[in-house]
């Protein structure tokens, strides 16, 4: 993988991720919430599976700065590559939100994540960390066990869909700081970004550290 391939793959892949993740929420809102949580989870699965299979061989399919940090801690990428991933993911995420706004419409705050404040803050913060632990754990498992590489798209798309379906009603289940950042800024809804700009990094870092300690 060269840095240009990584950069382009991460832009397009993150664009696709945000298009699927936020677009499913926005489209459901446009349809007056008649499609529901199953539809949203399925589109997450399909969208993520597609971009992982299309671009994984070029960039390891991060599409998420928390995943990039997890990969770095686990020893799969170099420190100097982090900025390449982050820059590409930022561009892809913002282009994705723009595409959703002008192709589907300005509904549901463009798919902005938000936690359920009927729960205690420490609970939904912990759930967001756990959701990211599940994601990063699956990612490093399919990377480490070569026989599972062909199932990467299904496995990663699947765990994201499950997190979104089961944990989304509690924490928002972003697992991805830039996926949350782009629609929140475009919708002028930054209040919950403190959660999504911190918890996913913690979850991914925990898995990276455990992996490096036990496996590498």
Phi and psi in degrees as a GROMACS rama.xvg file:
@    title "Ramachandran Plot"
@    xaxis  label "Phi"
@    yaxis  label "Psi"
@TYPE xy
-99.5663  165.451  UNK-2
-64.8443  -32.5212  UNK-3
-67.396  -43.1078  UNK-4
-59.9087  -44.5714  UNK-5
-59.1088  -48.1271  UNK-6
-59.7995  -49.9337  UNK-7
-67.6693  -41.6291  UNK-8
-63.9951  -38.913  UNK-9
-71.76  -34.4372  UNK-10
-62.1528  -52.9728  UNK-11
-67.8271  -41.6368  UNK-12
-65.2568  -42.9418  UNK-13
-67.1581  -37.3382  UNK-14
-56.9853  -47.3516  UNK-15
-64.4676  -39.4002  UNK-16
-60.9744  -49.8441  UNK-17
-66.0918  -38.0437  UNK-18
-59.517  -44.073  UNK-19
-73.2402  -48.1309  UNK-20
-66.3633  -51.5181  UNK-21
-82.9939  -33.7336  UNK-22
-61.5235  -36.6851  UNK-23
-64.2223  -39.4049  UNK-24
-69.083  -44.0888  UNK-25
-64.8793  -43.0263  UNK-26
-66.1036  -39.5216  UNK-27
-60.8113  -42.6016  UNK-28
-64.2499  -39.1588  UNK-29
-62.0463  -35.302  UNK-30
-86.5717  19.2954  UNK-31
59.8245  38.8693  UNK-32
58.5431  32.4076  UNK-33
-85.9447  -15.9987  UNK-34
-87.1837  -38.473  UNK-35
84.1021  -177.076  UNK-36
-66.1477  -32.0559  UNK-37
-65.1595  -44.7726  UNK-38
-57.6223  -46.8986  UNK-39
-61.5051  -44.2833  UNK-40
-64.7771  -41.5034  UNK-41
-64.0152  -42.5411  UNK-42
-65.7814  -37.7702  UNK-43
-56.5442  -47.7812  UNK-44
-60.3946  -51.317  UNK-45
-62.6581  -47.2209  UNK-46
-61.8556  -45.5084  UNK-47
-68.148  -40.2365  UNK-48
-60.2965  -42.9514  UNK-49
-62.1091  -50.7781  UNK-50
-69.9956  -32.1685  UNK-51
-64.2818  -45.3632  UNK-52
-69.5741  -34.1869  UNK-53
-75.4844  -37.9519  UNK-54
-120.267  -3.36397  UNK-55
-57.8211  -37.06  UNK-56
-71.7295  -15.4259  UNK-57
-95.8402  -29.8466  UNK-58
-138.938  3.77269  UNK-59
69.2046  11.7414  UNK-60
54.1213  57.1732  UNK-61
-73.3323  -66.7526  UNK-62
57.4793  23.0767  UNK-63
-167.313  120.246  UNK-64
-64.4639  -29.3333  UNK-65
-66.3282  -40.7698  UNK-66
-64.6695  -38.5677  UNK-67
-58.806  -44.0073  UNK-68
-65.5139  -40.0724  UNK-69
-60.6135  -44.377  UNK-70
-62.6252  -41.3437  UNK-71
-63.0897  -48.2868  UNK-72
-61.906  -37.5504  UNK-73
-73.5668  -11.3223  UNK-74
95.2274  18.4986  UNK-75
-94.6815  -19.7977  UNK-76
-132.835  161.863  UNK-77
-89.6571  155.587  UNK-78
-55.0271  -42.0996  UNK-79
-68.0064  -16.795  UNK-80
-82.4792  -15.9968  UNK-81
-57.683  -44.2944  UNK-82
-63.7343  -33.7711  UNK-83
-65.0796  -46.794  UNK-84
-62.2045  -47.718  UNK-85
-62.2901  -43.2165  UNK-86
-63.1399  -46.2511  UNK-87
-64.0182  -42.0198  UNK-88
-65.8259  -36.867  UNK-89
-63.3427  -48.1189  UNK-90
-60.9847  -48.3567  UNK-91
-60.6542  -41.597  UNK-92
-65.0943  -44.0487  UNK-93
-69.9161  -37.6408  UNK-94
-63.8088  -36.7968  UNK-95
-63.032  -43.4544  UNK-96
-66.3437  -38.1054  UNK-97
-62.6979  -43.9319  UNK-98
-62.4603  -41.9487  UNK-99
-62.2274  -45.9922  UNK-100
-59.8435  -43.2618  UNK-101
-94.4749  -8.77019  UNK-102
-104.893  -31.3968  UNK-103
-109.456  -46.5448  UNK-104
137.154  170.819  UNK-105
-96.0061  71.1318  UNK-106
-115.049  158.041  UNK-107
50.125  36.9792  UNK-108
51.5276  38.504  UNK-109
58.2105  28.8686  UNK-110
81.4042  23.0897  UNK-111
-60.1826  134.391  UNK-112
-73.7724  149.004  UNK-113
-154.14  144.381  UNK-114
-83.9385  166.655  UNK-115
-91.3151  105.88  UNK-116
-77.7512  2.89462  UNK-117
-73.4724  -16.6427  UNK-118
-93.7374  157.718  UNK-119
-65.0763  145.476  UNK-120
-57.0426  -43.5421  UNK-121
-63.4324  -29.6928  UNK-122
-71.4697  -52.8737  UNK-123
-71.6991  -24.7795  UNK-124
-66.2399  -44.0477  UNK-125
-63.4697  -37.8049  UNK-126
-64.2791  -38.9011  UNK-127
-66.069  -37.6265  UNK-128
-63.4657  -45.8527  UNK-129
-62.5642  -41.9369  UNK-130
-57.8775  -41.315  UNK-131
-72.5966  -33.4947  UNK-132
-60.6719  -44.9389  UNK-133
-58.4646  -46.598  UNK-134
-62.155  -52.0153  UNK-135
-66.0268  -34.7776  UNK-136
-62.5127  -43.743  UNK-137
-65.4216  -42.9623  UNK-138
-59.0698  -50.6934  UNK-139
-69.247  -27.0578  UNK-140
-66.3074  -47.4839  UNK-141
-72.3277  -25.7531  UNK-142
-73.5228  -41.995  UNK-143
-73.5559  -41.2736  UNK-144
-92.4843  100.313  UNK-145
-56.6699  -33.2816  UNK-146
-65.7432  -17.4771  UNK-147
-94.3808  -3.90183  UNK-148
-55.5321  -37.7585  UNK-149
-68.4076  -17.953  UNK-150
-97.048  8.10318  UNK-151
-56.1846  -49.2201  UNK-152
-61.9459  -43.1898  UNK-153
-66.2726  -44.2783  UNK-154
-66.1403  -47.3704  UNK-155
-70.4341  -45.533  UNK-156
-60.6834  -37.7077  UNK-157
-66.2832  -45.8674  UNK-158
-67.9586  -34.9856  UNK-159
-64.7657  -43.6405  UNK-160
-61.5244  -42.1832  UNK-161
-66.8382  -42.1641  UNK-162
-59.9075  -45.8065  UNK-163
-62.4471  -44.0963  UNK-164
-69.1252  -46.1619  UNK-165
-91.153  -35.5639  UNK-166
-104.222  -18.2394  UNK-167
-53.9079  -42.9007  UNK-168
-64.4151  -13.4303  UNK-169
-99.2964  -54.5081  UNK-170
-111.717  -9.20515  UNK-171
94.4576  -21.6013  UNK-172
45.1676  56.097  UNK-173
-75.7744  -56.8287  UNK-174
65.7013  4.52658  UNK-175
-148.412  104.656  UNK-176
-54.9416  -42.7583  UNK-177
-76.9084  -28.4764  UNK-178
-62.4105  -32.6808  UNK-179
-82.5178  -37.6954  UNK-180
-63.3807  -47.6502  UNK-181
-60.383  -56.2466  UNK-182
-66.0771  -31.47  UNK-183
-64.3067  -42.7744  UNK-184
-70.9536  -41.9936  UNK-185
-64.9354  -28.1692  UNK-186
-96.8958  1.79036  UNK-187
54.5807  45.3867  UNK-188
-126.911  64.7513  UNK-189
-87.806  1.02553  UNK-190
-59.1483  -34.054  UNK-191
-97.2998  5.97535  UNK-192
-65.2544  -25.0759  UNK-193
-54.9104  -35.188  UNK-194
-71.6435  -48.3287  UNK-195
-82.1677  -14.3108  UNK-196
-93.8032  3.64311  UNK-197
-129.917  -54.627  UNK-198
-57.0901  -44.3015  UNK-199
-60.9326  -36.1243  UNK-200
-65.434  -38.8714  UNK-201
-63.8648  -47.9977  UNK-202
-60.3942  -45.593  UNK-203
-66.9911  -38.3722  UNK-204
-65.0583  -39.4665  UNK-205
-58.7497  -47.1372  UNK-206
-65.8731  -41.8109  UNK-207
-59.8621  -42.1312  UNK-208
-66.8951  -43.4355  UNK-209
-62.7828  -43.8219  UNK-210
-61.8611  -45.2587  UNK-211
-63.9524  -36.7484  UNK-212
-73.1512  -40.3441  UNK-213
-93.702  -38.5309  UNK-214
-103.837  -48.2074  UNK-215
